[in-house]
Amino acid sequence: MKYIFTLSLLLLNLSSFAQNRILTDGEFNDWTNFNIAHTDPGGDNGNSGIDLGNLQIHNDEEFVFFSIETGSEINLQDDNELAIYIDTDENPNTGLAANGIGAELVYYFGDRVGFLYLTGNPLTIYHEDIHLVCAPTVSATRFEIAIKRTLSIFGIPMFPNNTIRVAFRDNGSNGDVLPDVNGGIDYEFIITPPPSLPEYSIAKKQASDLRVLSYNVLSDGLFDNSKVLPFSRILEAIQPDIIGFQEIYDHNSQEVANQVTAMLPGINWYHADAGPDIHAISKYPILESYELAGVESSQGNGAFLIDLPNLTAHLLFIVAHTPCCGNDAGRQVEVDAIMAFLRDAKAGTGSLQLEENSPIIITGDMNFVGGSQQLQTLLTGDIINTFPYGADFAPDWDGSDLLDSRPYTTGLPMAFTWYREASSFAPGRLDFAIYTGSNLTLQNNYALFTRNLPADSLSTYNLLSSDVTTASDHLPIVSDFQLNSLTDISNPSLSVQPVLEIQPNPAGNLTQVNLQMPHSTTATLRLYDVLGNEVKRIFTKPLSAGKHLISLDLAILPAGVYVLHLDAGLGGILSRRLVVER
């Protein structure tokens, strides 16, 4: 077996961007631009295996970040006794006495609990209280930790000063301490604003791109009446071309396609399912589908062959939902089975004989919360269970590794895709989009977190800040791909998407539709109800490039939710939700 660990090209491209901005994503190239706050000597650890090394500290306007080396490979949020102690007021006589500092904030990573010492009695806290995010989610020898520094508890600022003192300690038997001498490590907050967060576009940047959505909708949540509107707003804002759903157990793919049609009407959605909960929903025909259950596992993942327009080699779309927590062996079996299927399909020896240079996308809720090997298997073709799954292989057509899209969470310097306040586990990266870089170029991607979207984005895309967290505990993962030297999925000469905005929205008797047309074209504007029934065809007429303002009289419409559709002949239908209030 091979052990080749590579960064995706996307991360390499981001390295220049992140010179003065820390992104809590489980990669550490951005830390190379900052000094090491302290180097703890090696070999002074106790019995746990944790041997603390380099500590780095940085901050932005909202968070303070730590990079800490642990010596041995551990899972930061489980089965360890590592703790961080932060003296937020530089007074050793307040807070918890530890390592010569008075720590107002203490967090025990393995126990997933902490304490604040801001008042007389310690206050128990959890990850959501301090907005804690750690990366990577899998085991590693180095971790990034983010804690929000602009919080107040009972009106008392958690970080009242511009300087803090920090210590790390392994509370196991004779555990290591950083630093070895009392007094902690001083850090003074930087006041200069950092560069902007990673760029993303909620709408496609190019109409010709292929937009892929991966979404774990949490126990058939797509059909939960209390969640239909949040899901509808989310899908309408994203406007996917292909969707890989996970955790839809009690509905077949036709029912899933019908539900998507109700939320995104006017499109003929093709559909297929595999295993207990995997569904592929596509604007383009699904030619074949396969269940990818491991020999030792009853859990099924799905592979779907999709016919993109004008593409001589079809898209292989794999949607996975591997076993969750405490089951590294089961996850590895299923990942090995996925890669064995891919190897045999490429070689023409499997149940699917894949055309050469077919684009390949593997996506889904991978539940990578234990060892780091499963992700490496997906990227490099390093199969662990060679019996019965066979030999390692180079997964991309050019002999290279597959690429990890690594979407950043909208509005945050982080890359988590799972978020549940009620869980003891902090937000983590469980959902992935992995692809062949030989024939796909990632143009735009993000993990949609409406809670941190700017107000203007929420308004433009008719979203509520609570939508994503109401709908599921997983974020929708969006990836836009350019199909290199293969085809465009729309007219390649038309590379800019129209803009469709409704103001005001919600509306009363009148509202205004603002159109920005990138090209002259004949367009049709229709209004549908939420069930997909056409309420009114507003117009079909030629539109010149530029701005167009259309007034809508809504007086005769009952209160409710409607969908405005613009078909401009540019490779898809643009939709926006309209709420009419009375």
MOHUJO-V59965 format. One record per pair of residues at least 4 apart in sequence whose ideal C-beta (glycine too) atoms are under 6 Angstrom apart, sorted by the first residue. I is the first residue (numbers start at 1). J is the second residue. If there is no record, write none. Layout:
i=I j=J
i=I j=J
This chain:
i=1 j=382
i=1 j=392
i=2 j=382
i=2 j=392
i=4 j=380
i=6 j=401
i=7 j=11
i=7 j=12
i=8 j=403
i=8 j=404
i=10 j=442
i=11 j=27
i=14 j=18
i=15 j=29
i=18 j=23
i=18 j=30
i=19 j=33
i=20 j=194
i=20 j=195
i=21 j=194
i=21 j=195
i=22 j=30
i=22 j=58
i=22 j=65
i=23 j=30
i=23 j=413
i=24 j=133
i=24 j=135
i=24 j=144
i=24 j=146
i=24 j=414
i=25 j=135
i=25 j=415
i=26 j=135
i=26 j=136
i=31 j=56
i=31 j=67
i=34 j=56
i=34 j=58
i=36 j=54
i=36 j=56
i=37 j=55
i=37 j=56
i=37 j=57
i=37 j=185
i=38 j=55
i=38 j=179
i=38 j=185
i=39 j=54
i=40 j=52
i=40 j=53
i=40 j=178
i=42 j=51
i=44 j=176
i=45 j=50
i=45 j=51
i=45 j=176
i=46 j=173
i=46 j=174
i=46 j=175
i=47 j=173
i=48 j=170
i=48 j=172
i=48 j=175
i=49 j=72
i=50 j=70
i=50 j=71
i=50 j=170
i=50 j=176
i=51 j=71
i=51 j=176
i=52 j=168
i=52 j=176
i=52 j=178
i=53 j=69
i=54 j=69
i=55 j=68
i=55 j=178
i=56 j=67
i=57 j=66
i=57 j=187
i=58 j=65
i=59 j=64
i=59 j=189
i=59 j=190
i=60 j=194
i=62 j=148
i=62 j=150
i=63 j=146
i=63 j=148
i=64 j=147
i=64 j=149
i=65 j=146
i=66 j=145
i=67 j=144
i=68 j=143
i=69 j=142
i=70 j=74
i=70 j=141
i=73 j=139
i=73 j=141
i=74 j=80
i=75 j=139
i=76 j=109
i=76 j=134
i=76 j=143
i=77 j=112
i=77 j=425
i=79 j=110
i=80 j=110
i=81 j=110
i=81 j=170
i=81 j=171
i=81 j=172
i=82 j=109
i=82 j=170
i=83 j=108
i=83 j=169
i=83 j=171
i=84 j=107
i=84 j=168
i=85 j=98
i=85 j=103
i=85 j=106
i=85 j=167
i=86 j=103
i=86 j=105
i=86 j=164
i=86 j=166
i=87 j=101
i=87 j=102
i=87 j=103
i=87 j=165
i=88 j=104
i=88 j=159
i=88 j=164
i=89 j=160
i=89 j=161
i=90 j=163
i=91 j=102
i=92 j=101
i=92 j=102
i=93 j=102
i=94 j=102
i=95 j=102
i=95 j=103
i=95 j=104
i=95 j=117
i=96 j=103
i=96 j=106
i=96 j=117
i=98 j=103
i=99 j=167
i=99 j=182
i=100 j=182
i=100 j=183
i=101 j=165
i=101 j=184
i=104 j=117
i=104 j=118
i=105 j=116
i=106 j=114
i=106 j=115
i=107 j=114
i=108 j=113
i=112 j=424
i=114 j=125
i=115 j=122
i=116 j=123
i=116 j=125
i=116 j=153
i=117 j=122
i=118 j=153
i=118 j=156
i=125 j=129
i=127 j=132
i=127 j=426
i=128 j=421
i=130 j=147
i=131 j=148
i=132 j=147
i=132 j=426
i=133 j=146
i=133 j=414
i=133 j=426
i=133 j=427
i=134 j=143
i=134 j=145
i=134 j=426
i=135 j=144
i=136 j=140
i=137 j=369
i=137 j=428
i=137 j=429
i=138 j=368
i=138 j=372
i=139 j=371
i=139 j=372
i=149 j=159
i=151 j=158
i=152 j=157
i=162 j=188
i=162 j=189
i=163 j=188
i=164 j=187
i=165 j=184
i=165 j=186
i=166 j=184
i=166 j=185
i=167 j=184
i=168 j=178
i=169 j=177
i=170 j=175
i=170 j=176
i=171 j=175
i=198 j=408
i=200 j=446
i=201 j=205
i=201 j=444
i=202 j=237
i=202 j=461
i=204 j=209
i=204 j=211
i=204 j=480
i=204 j=497
i=205 j=444
i=206 j=495
i=207 j=490
i=207 j=494
i=207 j=497
i=207 j=570
i=207 j=571
i=208 j=488
i=208 j=490
i=208 j=492
i=209 j=443
i=209 j=480
i=209 j=482
i=210 j=241
i=210 j=481
i=210 j=489
i=211 j=240
i=211 j=241
i=211 j=480
i=212 j=242
i=212 j=361
i=212 j=479
i=213 j=238
i=213 j=240
i=213 j=243
i=213 j=476
i=213 j=478
i=214 j=244
i=214 j=363
i=214 j=364
i=214 j=431
i=214 j=477
i=215 j=245
i=215 j=476
i=216 j=246
i=216 j=247
i=216 j=365
i=216 j=474
i=217 j=221
i=217 j=222
i=217 j=245
i=217 j=247
i=217 j=472
i=218 j=247
i=218 j=472
i=218 j=473
i=219 j=247
i=220 j=248
i=220 j=249
i=220 j=250
i=221 j=227
i=221 j=472
i=222 j=231
i=222 j=259
i=227 j=231
i=227 j=471
i=230 j=467
i=230 j=470
i=230 j=471
i=231 j=471
i=232 j=263
i=233 j=462
i=233 j=463
i=233 j=467
i=233 j=577
i=234 j=467
i=234 j=476
i=235 j=263
i=235 j=264
i=236 j=575
i=236 j=577
i=237 j=461
i=237 j=463
i=238 j=478
i=241 j=283
i=242 j=282
i=243 j=281
i=244 j=280
i=244 j=319
i=244 j=363
i=244 j=364
i=245 j=279
i=246 j=277
i=246 j=321
i=246 j=364
i=246 j=365
i=247 j=277
i=248 j=256
i=248 j=277
i=248 j=279
i=249 j=276
i=249 j=277
i=251 j=255
i=251 j=256
i=253 j=271
i=253 j=272
i=253 j=273
i=253 j=279
i=256 j=279
i=257 j=269
i=257 j=271
i=257 j=281
i=260 j=264
i=260 j=269
i=260 j=281
i=261 j=265
i=261 j=269
i=261 j=532
i=262 j=531
i=262 j=532
i=265 j=528
i=265 j=532
i=266 j=565
i=266 j=573
i=267 j=283
i=269 j=281
i=270 j=282
i=270 j=285
i=270 j=286
i=271 j=281
i=272 j=280
i=272 j=286
i=272 j=289
i=272 j=304
i=273 j=279
i=274 j=278
i=274 j=289
i=274 j=291
i=274 j=300
i=274 j=302
i=275 j=291
i=275 j=300
i=275 j=301
i=275 j=302
i=277 j=321
i=278 j=302
i=278 j=319
i=280 j=286
i=280 j=304
i=280 j=319
i=282 j=286
i=282 j=306
i=284 j=306
i=284 j=307
i=284 j=308
i=285 j=307
i=286 j=304
i=286 j=306
i=287 j=305
i=287 j=307
i=288 j=305
i=289 j=304
i=290 j=303
i=291 j=300
i=292 j=301
i=292 j=303
i=292 j=337
i=292 j=338
i=292 j=341
i=293 j=300
i=294 j=333
i=294 j=334
i=294 j=337
i=295 j=388
i=296 j=333
i=297 j=330
i=297 j=333
i=297 j=334
i=299 j=323
i=301 j=320
i=302 j=319
i=303 j=318
i=304 j=317
i=305 j=314
i=306 j=315
i=306 j=317
i=307 j=314
i=308 j=315
i=308 j=489
i=309 j=489
i=310 j=487
i=311 j=486
i=311 j=487
i=313 j=355
i=313 j=357
i=313 j=358
i=314 j=358
i=315 j=359
i=316 j=354
i=316 j=358
i=316 j=360
i=317 j=361
i=318 j=362
i=319 j=364
i=320 j=364
i=321 j=364
i=321 j=365
i=322 j=331
i=322 j=334
i=322 j=366
i=322 j=367
i=323 j=327
i=323 j=330
i=323 j=331
i=324 j=367
i=325 j=369
i=328 j=370
i=328 j=371
i=331 j=374
i=332 j=374
i=332 j=384
i=335 j=374
i=335 j=377
i=335 j=378
i=336 j=383
i=336 j=385
i=336 j=389
i=339 j=377
i=339 j=381
i=339 j=383
i=340 j=389
i=340 j=390
i=343 j=393
i=344 j=349
i=344 j=350
i=345 j=350
i=345 j=352
i=345 j=354
i=346 j=354
i=348 j=353
i=354 j=358
i=357 j=397
i=357 j=439
i=359 j=436
i=359 j=439
i=359 j=440
i=360 j=436
i=361 j=435
i=362 j=434
i=363 j=433
i=365 j=430
i=365 j=431
i=366 j=432
i=367 j=430
i=368 j=374
i=368 j=375
i=376 j=380
i=376 j=382
i=377 j=382
i=378 j=434
i=379 j=401
i=379 j=402
i=380 j=401
i=381 j=392
i=381 j=393
i=381 j=394
i=381 j=395
i=382 j=392
i=383 j=389
i=383 j=392
i=385 j=389
i=394 j=399
i=395 j=402
i=396 j=400
i=396 j=402
i=396 j=436
i=396 j=438
i=397 j=438
i=398 j=438
i=402 j=434
i=403 j=435
i=403 j=437
i=404 j=434
i=405 j=433
i=405 j=442
i=405 j=445
i=405 j=479
i=406 j=415
i=407 j=445
i=407 j=446
i=407 j=447
i=407 j=477
i=408 j=415
i=409 j=414
i=409 j=416
i=409 j=447
i=409 j=449
i=410 j=446
i=410 j=448
i=410 j=449
i=410 j=453
i=411 j=452
i=411 j=453
i=412 j=452
i=415 j=429
i=416 j=427
i=416 j=428
i=416 j=429
i=417 j=429
i=417 j=430
i=417 j=431
i=417 j=447
i=417 j=475
i=417 j=477
i=418 j=428
i=418 j=430
i=418 j=474
i=419 j=427
i=420 j=473
i=431 j=474
i=431 j=477
i=433 j=477
i=433 j=479
i=435 j=440
i=436 j=440
i=439 j=484
i=439 j=486
i=440 j=481
i=441 j=482
i=441 j=484
i=443 j=480
i=443 j=482
i=444 j=480
i=445 j=479
i=446 j=478
i=447 j=475
i=447 j=477
i=448 j=468
i=448 j=475
i=448 j=476
i=449 j=468
i=449 j=475
i=450 j=463
i=450 j=465
i=450 j=467
i=450 j=468
i=451 j=465
i=453 j=457
i=453 j=458
i=458 j=463
i=462 j=577
i=463 j=467
i=466 j=470
i=468 j=475
i=483 j=487
i=488 j=492
i=490 j=571
i=494 j=519
i=494 j=570
i=496 j=518
i=498 j=517
i=498 j=568
i=498 j=574
i=499 j=516
i=500 j=566
i=500 j=574
i=500 j=576
i=501 j=514
i=502 j=511
i=502 j=513
i=502 j=576
i=502 j=578
i=503 j=512
i=504 j=511
i=505 j=578
i=506 j=579
i=506 j=581
i=507 j=511
i=507 j=554
i=507 j=580
i=509 j=554
i=509 j=555
i=511 j=552
i=512 j=551
i=513 j=550
i=515 j=548
i=516 j=547
i=517 j=543
i=517 j=545
i=519 j=545
i=520 j=544
i=520 j=545
i=521 j=568
i=521 j=569
i=522 j=542
i=523 j=543
i=523 j=568
i=524 j=540
i=524 j=567
i=525 j=538
i=525 j=539
i=525 j=566
i=526 j=534
i=526 j=537
i=526 j=565
i=527 j=535
i=527 j=536
i=527 j=562
i=527 j=564
i=528 j=532
i=528 j=534
i=528 j=563
i=529 j=533
i=529 j=535
i=529 j=562
i=530 j=561
i=543 j=548
i=554 j=580
i=557 j=580
i=559 j=580
i=559 j=581
i=559 j=582
i=560 j=580
i=561 j=579
i=562 j=578
i=563 j=575
i=563 j=577
i=564 j=576
i=564 j=578
i=565 j=573
i=565 j=575
i=566 j=574
i=567 j=573
